[in-house]
Amino acid sequence: MGGFQSFEELACWKEARVFRNFVKDSVIPDFPSFERFGLTSQIRRSSRSVGNNIAEGFGRFHFQENIQFCRMARGSLNEMLDHGIIALDEDYISEGKLKELTIIHDKTLLILNGYIKYLQNRKH
């Protein structure tokens, strides 16, 4: 697809990986243990879902299907930001940590939207 041999070459997948690792290394460790099966689990799943959906869409080889999976990735990305806001409201993370999360979220979203636009242009 467009000269890419693997989803691992996509800038949006690479940034989704940065986002996921930030969540794993810098957000989740601040959570209390009683959230292990609650918010921690939700955050882990939604942060992983971003890259998972980009990868799955890449494997579909049809532009419209790929776009749909990228839209799901975008939904998971925004879900993750909402979980971050909940974590702030519950006093699990600081405003500074949420700001860092938001910066990575916004960069990932920008790149992902660019990829979606690229795919939309390619399908015509």
Secondary structure, 3 states (H helix, E strand, C coil): CCCCCCHHHCHHHHHHHHHHHHHHHHHHHHCCHHHCCCHHHHHHHHHHHHHHHHHHHHCCCCHHHHHHHHHHHHHHHHHHHHHHHHHHHCCCCCHHHHHHHHHHHHHHHHHHHHHHHHHHHHHC
